[in-house]
Amino acid sequence: MIEATDALREAVLDEAITGLSSTPKTLSPWLFYDDAGSALFEQITELPEYYLTRAERSIFVARADEIIGSVRHPLTIAELGSGTASKTGLLLAAATRRQPEVLYQPIDVSASALEQAARSLPAAIPGVVVRPQIANYITNGYTIERPHDEGVLALYIGSSIGNFGRDEARSILRKLRKQVKNIGDAVLIGVDLAPNRDKTVERLIAAYDDAAGVTAAFNKNILARLNRELGADFDLDAFRHRAYWNPQDSRIEMHLQSLGAQTVTIDGRRIAFTPGESIHTENSYKFTERGLRELLHDSGYSSPEWFQDADHHFAVALAYPV
Ligand code: AVI
């Protein structure tokens, strides 16, 4: 059994009991990302069906110099929820073509991911200096440093904003706006696109319900985590992974559906499921250019410059503080 710290165990227990006692039942997506879940997410990003990561990378390959050239130089690059920063290298390399040294400030809850970024990036891209910050950018404060009054480019890529509802997304962007405040600063937001002429609903759903079952394992890991960390007794085979498109709210929803009537015990508490009852585990919002423009406008930014991949599946938006 993996040892969790007392505070983390309390947070997981609180989330599990609150979410599974509500109607409909929910579990918050932050529970996905223990070590096992983070490894499964890395596998998802390489699946043939999960086009998001490849599409965003293709935009950076084609447009990194243009994106970097739009921000005031010299610049520093910060990143919310950077993880191992695997795509960020393309932007950092473009920045080092314009200035000899670039300060990169990744902000993430995962110390191991930050360590990996701090080790690998300077070795791969001479001129990059990494200053990591361990913080949860939603619940904690964070500071983006601005040495020598440099311009700030803040990255919020990978469709991370898609996992939040509108109010929460706005508050994340407003909090960031307090630090992205000077003329020539910018934010770069990566969003997955809503179905369009070039993107079917089926394509979108397949990205969240792959043939190899990796996304199903990622979704079920949330129950496995409750078993590991709280001693719960979920039978993983008694739930099925479901992903569907909710057109009203423009989001993919992930659920775990109980195959029959069953009772699960968590920390001495019994949670009953009716046949077919589901636990809502994740929303992944999909954007139109107009929808993102409105969100940025409400959060204190300009209408963005818009960059898309060749298949029109994904976009990155570059916006300035107003
Ligand atoms: C992390 N996030 C942007 C992913 C997404 O696409 O919403 C999480 C994910 N869930 C299932 N597959 C990937």
Residues whose N, C-alpha, C, O or C-beta is under 5 A from the ligand:
A	BS01	AVI	I44 G158 S159 S160 A207 S284
